[in-house]
Amino acid sequence: MGLPEAREARLPGAREAPLPGRLLAADPARLPFVEVDVLVVGSGVAGLSTALALPPDRSVLLATKGTLGEGATRYAQGGIAAVTPAGRAPDDSAGSHLDDTLAAGAGLCDPVAVRVLVEEADAAVAHLRRLGVRFDQEGAGLLARTLEGGHSRPRILHAGGDATGAEIERALVAAARDAGVRVAEHAFLVDLVTGADGAVGGAVLAEGGALSLVRAGAVVLASGGAGQLWTDTTNPALSTGDGLAAALRRWLSAWPLPAPTISGSTPAPCRPSGWSGASRPSSPAAGRPGSSRPGTRSRCRRPPTT
Ligand SMILES: Cc1cc2nc3c(=O)[nH]c(=O)nc-3n(C[C@H](O)[C@H](O)[C@H](O)COP(=O)(O)OP(=O)(O)OC[C@H]3O[C@@H](n4cnc5c(N)ncnc54)[C@H](O)[C@@H]3O)c2cc1C
């Protein structure tokens, strides 16, 4: 099938040593392969949401290195900050949520991204509810909300008290099973594979000690964070940054790496190539370098290649 080897790349500025494009020496063109329209890597809230949002006429494979639903998502506790009519303090607004977030970010936030976050929060919560997430409720059918640090109004929605992530994971796993999403568990993303034009055309997976190639029109990296790079972390053992590392080797959207957070979600700098649906993944996505969500400031940088 002949996917050519990618060029080596250099880190911008700080490093001069060329990075190998692949972790393994195995030639992807010689591996057994399957073909799908979209390969989603990771089965936390980002991966499951992405797989569920894809049009039904697309063939999808959701690959995850553990079991379905195993990830940081199930550990998320306090909840989701969202200004929504389903549970809103009377004097709250998306503008107030924006101001609070930028203030708490102390200059580290991308205001354009934060605006998307706060303005689309209501729709995102409604979508999760449609998928079966049961948020805690209070009188008159409204969603219960609480106050957390950095917020000037009580706007944190939660489920099962402080088991919000576990409830989201439960509902999304059930929805994925109901929708018949094709899943490969214990399938470890090793390398991304690029085509002649430099765009990602698939990935090498390791399953049960055997390597295989998935050829895909789009690859979505929803492989979570890298908390395990630090001595002290609340992240689970699988948050080892494998997807970011694979993207880094291929020089895609994972640069610059987002700063680690105690309990924040990872920003989504790029869209996968060929993505045409209305929904988007909420984790780093692999696609054509330089692609980005229309209307937002691109944070994707294509570093110089050698
Ligand atoms: C203790 C704790 C409390 C938190 N509390 C909150 C909170 O109150 N509110 C909030 O908004 N956020 C909270 N967070 C953060 C939130 O949980 C994460 O931001 C969110 O779950 C990330 O989802 P994700 O889908 O991107 O990643 P994950 O849920 O980590 O999923 C990553 C997936 O990728 C898979 N994967 C990784 N590498 C590979 C590979 N090489 N090959 C194949 N698959 C791979 C993993 O197996 C996993 O399925 C908390 C996090 C922790 C740890």
The ligand as a MOL file (V3000), in Angstrom:
LIG
                    3D

  0  0  0     0  0            999 V3000
M  V30 BEGIN CTAB
M  V30 COUNTS 53 58 0 0 0
M  V30 BEGIN ATOM
M  V30 1 C -8.4680 13.2770 39.9880 0
M  V30 2 C -9.0120 14.0890 38.8450 0
M  V30 3 C -10.0750 14.9560 39.0440 0
M  V30 4 C -10.5760 15.7090 37.9910 0
M  V30 5 N -11.6480 16.5390 38.2000 0
M  V30 6 C -12.1790 17.2510 37.1590 0
M  V30 7 C -13.3400 18.0620 37.3170 0
M  V30 8 O -13.9090 18.1440 38.3910 0
M  V30 9 N -13.8110 18.7330 36.2320 0
M  V30 10 C -13.2040 18.6430 35.0020 0
M  V30 11 O -13.6780 19.2850 34.0440 0
M  V30 12 N -12.1200 17.8680 34.8180 0
M  V30 13 C -11.6070 17.1800 35.8620 0
M  V30 14 N -10.4920 16.3890 35.6600 0
M  V30 15 C -9.8910 16.3700 34.3260 0
M  V30 16 C -10.6770 15.4490 33.3980 0
M  V30 17 O -10.8390 14.1970 33.9960 0
M  V30 18 C -9.8930 15.3050 32.1000 0
M  V30 19 O -9.5710 16.5660 31.5670 0
M  V30 20 C -10.6970 14.5500 31.0640 0
M  V30 21 O -11.2530 13.3780 31.6050 0
M  V30 22 C -9.8010 14.2150 29.8960 0
M  V30 23 O -10.5230 13.3910 29.0340 0
M  V30 24 P -9.7920 12.7460 27.7930 0
M  V30 25 O -10.7960 11.9310 27.0570 0
M  V30 26 O -9.0740 13.8100 27.0690 0
M  V30 27 O -8.6630 11.8010 28.4370 0
M  V30 28 P -8.7690 10.4410 29.2360 0
M  V30 29 O -10.0720 10.2870 29.9360 0
M  V30 30 O -7.5380 10.3190 30.0560 0
M  V30 31 O -8.7500 9.3600 28.0810 0
M  V30 32 C -7.5810 9.0870 27.3700 0
M  V30 33 C -7.7810 7.7810 26.6420 0
M  V30 34 O -6.7010 7.5570 25.7580 0
M  V30 35 C -6.2490 6.2090 25.8830 0
M  V30 36 N -4.8450 6.1800 25.4490 0
M  V30 37 C -3.8010 6.8790 25.9250 0
M  V30 38 N -2.6750 6.5730 25.2490 0
M  V30 39 C -3.0280 5.6560 24.3160 0
M  V30 40 C -2.3210 4.9370 23.3140 0
M  V30 41 N -0.9940 5.0910 23.1400 0
M  V30 42 N -2.9920 4.0500 22.5450 0
M  V30 43 C -4.3300 3.8720 22.7100 0
M  V30 44 N -5.0630 4.5260 23.6480 0
M  V30 45 C -4.4140 5.3950 24.4380 0
M  V30 46 C -6.4750 5.8950 27.3410 0
M  V30 47 O -6.5060 4.5040 27.5610 0
M  V30 48 C -7.8220 6.5680 27.5600 0
M  V30 49 O -8.8770 5.7320 27.1210 0
M  V30 50 C -9.9900 15.5980 36.7040 0
M  V30 51 C -8.9270 14.7140 36.5020 0
M  V30 52 C -8.4440 13.9620 37.5470 0
M  V30 53 C -7.3230 12.9830 37.2830 0
M  V30 END ATOM
M  V30 BEGIN BOND
M  V30 1 1 1 2
M  V30 2 1 2 3
M  V30 3 2 2 52
M  V30 4 2 3 4
M  V30 5 1 4 5
M  V30 6 1 4 50
M  V30 7 2 5 6
M  V30 8 1 6 7
M  V30 9 1 6 13
M  V30 10 2 7 8
M  V30 11 1 7 9
M  V30 12 1 9 10
M  V30 13 2 10 11
M  V30 14 1 10 12
M  V30 15 2 12 13
M  V30 16 1 13 14
M  V30 17 1 14 15
M  V30 18 1 14 50
M  V30 19 1 15 16
M  V30 20 1 16 17
M  V30 21 1 16 18
M  V30 22 1 18 19
M  V30 23 1 18 20
M  V30 24 1 20 21
M  V30 25 1 20 22
M  V30 26 1 22 23
M  V30 27 1 23 24
M  V30 28 2 24 25
M  V30 29 1 24 26
M  V30 30 1 24 27
M  V30 31 1 27 28
M  V30 32 2 28 29
M  V30 33 1 28 30
M  V30 34 1 28 31
M  V30 35 1 31 32
M  V30 36 1 32 33
M  V30 37 1 33 34
M  V30 38 1 33 48
M  V30 39 1 34 35
M  V30 40 1 35 36
M  V30 41 1 35 46
M  V30 42 1 36 37
M  V30 43 1 36 45
M  V30 44 2 37 38
M  V30 45 1 38 39
M  V30 46 1 39 40
M  V30 47 2 39 45
M  V30 48 1 40 41
M  V30 49 2 40 42
M  V30 50 1 42 43
M  V30 51 2 43 44
M  V30 52 1 44 45
M  V30 53 1 46 47
M  V30 54 1 46 48
M  V30 55 1 48 49
M  V30 56 2 50 51
M  V30 57 1 51 52
M  V30 58 1 52 53
M  V30 END BOND
M  V30 END CTAB
M  END
